[in-house]
Amino acid sequence: MNKLLFIQYRPFGMVMNGGDQGTKKNLEMLGRVIGEENVEVYYLHDKAGKSSIAEYAKGAMLMPFGYFLGLTPAKVKDIVRKAEGKDFVFIDRSIFGIIAKALKKANYKGKIITSFQNVEVLYMDAKMPKRLPFRNVLIRLADRNDRWSCDCSDTVIVLNERDKAELQQRYHRTAEVEIPVALADTRKEVKPGTKVRTGQRPLCLFLGSYFLANNEGILWFMRNVYPHVNVEVKIVGRNMGKLKEEQPELLRDIEVISDAPNLQPYFEQADLMVLPIFSGSGMKVKTCESLMYGKNIIATNEALEGYQVEEGVNAWRCNTPEEFIACINDFAQHPRPRFNKQARQCFLDNYSNEAVEKKFKELLN
């Protein structure tokens, strides 16, 4: 049986962000295809959570040489050594392209697979504040790792056609495999009697961690849409309490829940998912989660990027304040089931682990 070395940033914590969930999907599906006992995981950090000050300082010194997120020359050498005898090395993020470069230089005989969770240069551009010192340097270093991933990998995986086109344009590399965001189906059946209809004052749920694109999106919504609709807004996401501290006036009446390990109760209570995201790369995991829980989704083009949704049935596309206002008011005036069967079916057919398993089998042939 084939053996695979899986390169992972760090172990999963109690609360996972979108990148962690993408990693979890990749790891689970590879284990399902070739057997968990044949997958060895190499953690760049051996514990979940924040790094120490010493680790940050060491990382800052190595970053100019292309080492991100705690990766070091010693760890790269260790990875090259562990790869010997393995049929595959799966690098979970293209920000670690320097690993693919080292494997290629060492004449690794197996197959190097790199998964682009985003085009990292675009992700970094969207993530970092415009006035951050050395911002342009960091973006160039991310670009370098993306290029190494393209030049030195035998197989490149992307999430959608947009990222595929971006790699072709930037690095003249055509991605071999397209595997969309997918999740293990963790939704539990709703108890009888809880399948209610949307209310005249809809509860709008925003899901997202403290992150520049998420922060900008929900603050845009609060400034431009919230004053003109009769809704309740709830924000759920890792460290989002910090955003309320930064914007006490704007979010004064808004319930903000940070670090919730179980999201299902919040999904079940919500009338609508509002996803006002305007920048980024890849696909938004929050959209996939919303489909999994069978929610009515009001979202921008960016939040729906890569998803095969049926507009006006399981998703409503809005990009301006006027479009968001009109759509929310329509839900308030014409109640419909909170649980959207078509959204749930869309997830099962396209974005569940079972739906993408065939692609992983083909990947390891």
N, C-alpha and C positions, 0 to 999 in steps of 0.2 A: 504493500500500500504506500502511496505517496506521502512524503513528509513535508510539512510547511512551517516556516518560521514567520510569525505574525508580529510586526513592529507596532507597538501601541504606546501612546503618550504616557498614560498612567492608568492604574486600576479605576474601576467605576466607583463613584461615590454614591451616597444615598440619593442625591439630587443630580440628575444628569442634564446637561445642555444638549443642544441640537447636534453638535459634533460628537459628543459621547454616544448619543443614540445611533448616529451613523456608524460609529466604530463597533458598537454592540451588534448591530445588524450584520456587518461584515464578518465579525468573529463567529457569531452563531451560525451563519449560513455556511461558512467554510467548514466549521466543525460538523455540520449536518451532512455535508457532501462527502468529506473524506474521513470523518470520524474525529471526535474531540481528542482522542488519545494520540492522533497524528498531527496535532497542531500544538506547537510550542510558542508561547507568548513571551515576548521580550518587552519589558516595561522600561521606558526611558526614565521615568520616575517610579519608584517602587511603592509609593503610597499616594492615596487620593488627597486632595486638598491643596492648600497654598504651599509654595516653596519657602524655605527659610531665607533670611537675609543673605546669608553666605552663599546659598545656591543662586539667588538672584544676581549677586555680585559676580560670581564665576560665569554665569550665563551672559552677563553684559560684556565681559571681557572676550568671550568667544564668539559673540554674535557677528562682529565684523568679518569673521572668517566663514560665515554661512551656517553656524550652528544655532538652531532655534530651540526653545522650550526645554532647556536642560540637556540637550544633546552635546556630547563632548567627543574629542578625538579618541579617547580611550573607549568610550561606548561604541563608537563606529568600528573600531578594531575588534571589539568583542563580538559585535554583530557579524562581521565578516567571518570570524572564526566559527561562530555558532552556525552560520549558513552552510558550512562544509557538510556535505552529505544530505542536505535538504534539497528536495525537488523544486520547491518554490520559496521565495521570500515575498511576503505581502507587506508593502509599506503603506500604512493606513492614511497618511496625509502627504501631499506633495511638498509641504514645508520641510520635509525630511529628504529632499532630493539628493542631498549630499551623501546619504547612505547608498542610494542607487549608483551614484558616481563611484563610490569606494568599492562596491561589489563588482562593478564593471571593470575597474582598474585591476582588481585582484583576480580577474578571469573566472569569476564565479560561474559554474557550469549549469546551474539550474535556471529557472525562469524568474525574472524580477517583475513583479506586478505592483504598480502604484495606483492607488485610488485617490482621485481628486475630489475631496469633499467640497471644495470650492476651487476656483482659480485663485490661488492664495494672494497673488499680487492685487487682485480686485478686492478680495476680502479684507486685506490689510488696509487698503485705501479707504474702504467703508468703515472699518473698525476704529481707526486712530483719529483722534481730534486733529483738526487742521493745524493747530499751533503747537503740536507736540514736538519737542526738540528731536532732531535727527529723524524726523518722520520720513523724509525722502530717502534717507539712507536705508531705513528698515524696509521700505517698499522695494528698493532696488535689490536688497538681499532676498526678499521673498520671491522676486522675479527670477533671481539666479537659481533658487531651489526649484521653482517651477520648470525652468529650462533644463536643469539637470535631470529632473524626473522625466521629462519628455525625451531627452537625448539618450538616457541610460537605461530606461525601462524596456523590457520586452513587450509588456502589455500595459496600456494605460486605460483606466476606467474613469468615465465621467458620469455625472448625474443626468444631464440633459443635452439637447441639441445646442443650446446657447453656449454652454461651456465647451462643447466639442468644436464649435466654430471659433471660439476665442483662442483655443490652443492652436488650431490650424493657422489662424491669422498671426498670432504672436510668435509661435515657435515652429511653424510649418510641420506640425506633428498631428496626424489623424488618430484620434483615440479609437482603439479597437473595440471597446465594449462600452455600452451605455446601460447603466443599471440605476433606476431612479431611487429616491428615498423610499425606504420601506421600514416597517416596524413589526415586531411581534405583536399579535393581537392580545392586548392586555385588558380590553374592556370587559367588564363583568355585566351580565344581564341586569337590566333595570328592574327593580321590584314592581309588582303589579300596583297600578294606581298612580304611578309617578310619571306616566307618559302624558304630560300636559301640553297645552298649546301656548304659544308665545303671548305675552301680555301686552296691554295697552301702554305700559311703561316698561319696555323691554330691558332685561338685564344683559348688557353687552360685556363680554369677557375679552380682555386682551391678555394673551399668553406670550411671555418673552422675558429673557433674562436681562440684567443690566448690561447694555451693549449699545453702542452709539446709534446704529440703525434702528434698533427697537425704541430707544429713548426718543429719538427724533420723531419716529412715527406716532407714538402715543401722545407726545406733547403736541404734535401737529393736530391730532384728532381733538384733543382737549381744547385747543385754541380755536379751531375752525369749524368743528362739527358739534361738539357737546353743548355749547350755548344755544344752539338752534333746534335741539331735539329734547324730548321728554324721556330720558333714559336713566338707568342706573349703570354705572361703569365699575367694573372690578378688574384689578390688575394682579396677575399672578406670575411670578418669575423669580429666579435666583437673584438675590441682592437688590431687588427692585425697591425695597424700603429706602435705599440710598437715594433713589430718584425722588421720592416724596420729600426727603430731607432737603434736597436741592431745590425743589419746586413746591414749597409749602402752600403758597396761595393757589396755584393752578390745580393742585391735587388735594386740597384741603378736605373736600367732602368725598374723596374716593377711597374705597377700601383697597389696600395694597397688601398682598400676601407674599412674603419672601420664603423661598426654600421649602415649598410644600412637597413632601415625598409622594403623596398620592393626589393626582390631579382629577381623578374621576368625579368626585363630588362637585368640583367647580364646573366641569363640563356639563354635568347633568342639570345643574341649576341654571345655566346660561340659556337665554333665549337666542342670542346671536354671538358668533365669533366675529370680532372686528380685527382685521389685520391690515392696518395702514402702514405698510412697509414700502419704502421707495428706493432703497439701495441695497447692494450686496451681490452675491454670486451664488452659484449652486442652486439648491432648492430649499425652501423653508420647511423645517421639520414640524413646526407648529401647524402648518396647513395639513400635513399628513395626520397629525394627531387629531385635528378637528374632523377630518373625514372618518377616522377610526371611531370616534365617539358619535358619529352621525349628526353633526351640527350644521345649522344654516350658517354659511360663511359669507361675510361681506369683506372683500379683499381687493387690494391693488393688483396691477399687472405683475409687480415684482413678487408679491406673496403667492401668486398663482403660477409663476414661471415653472414650466416643466410638468404641470399637472393636467391630466385629461379630465376636465370637469365639464359639466353641462350647465351652461349659464342660464340663470333663472330657474334652475331645478335643484342643483346642489351647491351652487356658488353664484354670487352676485358680484360682478366686477365694477369697482368704483375707484376713481383716481382723483376726483375733485371734491371739495367740500359739498358742492351742490348735489353730486351723485350720492355721496354717503347720506346726506340729509334726506333726500328723496327716498332712498332705499329703506332706511330705518323707519321713516314715517309710514311707508307702505306696510311694513311688518306690524307696526303698532295699530294701523287701521284695519288690517286684514289678517287676523291671527291665523297661524298654521302650526302644525306640530313642532315642538322643540326638537324631537328626534326625526331627523331627515333620513328616511330609508335609502334614498338614492345616494346620499353622501356615504353612508355606511357600505353600500354595495360597491361603490366606486373604490373604496379602500380595499375591500376584500378581493376585488378583481384585478387591481393594479398595484397596490402599495403595501400589501401584507407580505411577510416573509415567504409565505407559500407561493405568492404570485411571482416572486423573482428567483425562486430556487433553481429553476431551469437555467437561468443565465449564469449562476455560479457553477453549475455542473459543466456547462460549456467552457467556462473560464479555465477550469483545471484539466481539461482534456489534452 
